[in-house]
Every structure is written in C-alpha cells, then in structure tokens.
Amino acid sequence: MKFRPLHDRVLVRRIEAEEKTAGGIIIPDTAKEKPQEGEIVAVGEGARDEDGDRIALDVKAGDRILFGKWSGTEIKVDGEELLIMKESDILGILA
C-alpha cells in the first residue's frame, strides 16, 4: 500500500458485522448499518505538542478498534474502501 497517514491520523479497514442475529434471522443488506468496528491498517507518526515534541499514538497497525458511527472520511486506496480518521475519533481498542 502506498499511503501513509500524517500526524495523528490512522487508516482503518471496516470489519463487516454478522449477517445473522443470535436467533438465526438473516439481516438483508438494506437493513444493515455500517459497522463501527475496524482494523488499523496504518498509523501516522503522531502529533506535535507546543514544544515541538512528538506525541506517540496509543494505537498501532493491526489493532481492532471501535469508532463512532459518523467518524472518519471514506477513501479508496488500491481499489479498497478504507477510512481515514484522527486518533481522537477512536472510542477504544477491542481485546
């Protein structure tokens, strides 16, 4: 991949949600919501503070994360739809 996020931004691949409910009901495409879970593909080097020192990011490539419903900007890289967002848009890391 030839894309590197800048500063405190991360590149995220959405992880598709299950197509069945716990009761076995299949959810049609029209009723599905966009997943709010993803995997980090690439991270920037971090933002700078007032003194010019880098503030490292708390996430790294490969982490599974949870993000807000309307977070990020959708982009296409090498034909794949990805999201680019700031680290502050990430709600948490899934263990």
N, C-alpha and C positions, 0 to 999 in steps of 0.2 A: 504494500500500500504506500502510495506517495503522498501522504497527508500527515502533517504534524500540527496538533493544536498549539496555539500560543498561550502564554501566561497561565492563568488558572482555568483553562478550558479543557474539557475531556470529550472524546469521541466515543459514542455509545451505540451498540447494536441491540435493538429491541429483542427480547425473548418472548416468543409467542405464548399466549395463555392456552390453557387446556380447552379443547373443543367440546368437552362433556362436563356436565355438572356432577356433583357427588352422587346424585340419584340416577345418573345414566342418561339424562336428557342431553341431546346434541344441540349445541348453540349454533344457529345459522350465522353466516358472515355478516349479514346486515344488522344483527343484534349485538355483535361483539364490540367491545370498546378497545381502544388502542392500549396495549399493555403498558404498565408503568414499571416494568422490571426490565433490566438490561444488563449487558456485559460490557465493561470498558475495553475498548479496542486500543486506544492511545491516549496519553495524557501530556499536557504541556509541562513546562519546566517550573511553573509556579509564578505567582505574582510577586511584586517587589513592595517592600514597606517604605516608609518615609525616608529611611536612611539608605535605601538602595539595596538592602539585603534581600535575598530570595526567601520567600515563604514556601516551603515544600508542601505539596498536596498530600492529603491523607489517604488518597486512593491510588491504585496502580492498575496497570493493564491486567485484565483477567478477572478483576473483582466483579461480583454480581451485585448490582445496586438497585435501589428503589428510588424513583424520582417522581416529581409532581406531574399531574395529568397534562398540563399545558407547558411543560418545561422544554427548553431546547429549540433548535432550529433544524428542520429536516433538510438533509443534503444527500446527494448521490455521489459516491466515490467508487470507481471501478464497477459501475452498474449496480451497486448495493446501496439500499437506502439506510442511512445512519442518522444519528442525532448528534449535534454539537451543542454543548451546554457548559455553563460555568459550574465550578465545583460547588458553589453555594446552592445550586438547584437540586443537588443530590440530597435525598432525605436520610439515607442510611445504606450501610453495606450489609448484604444478606450473608449469613454464616452458613 
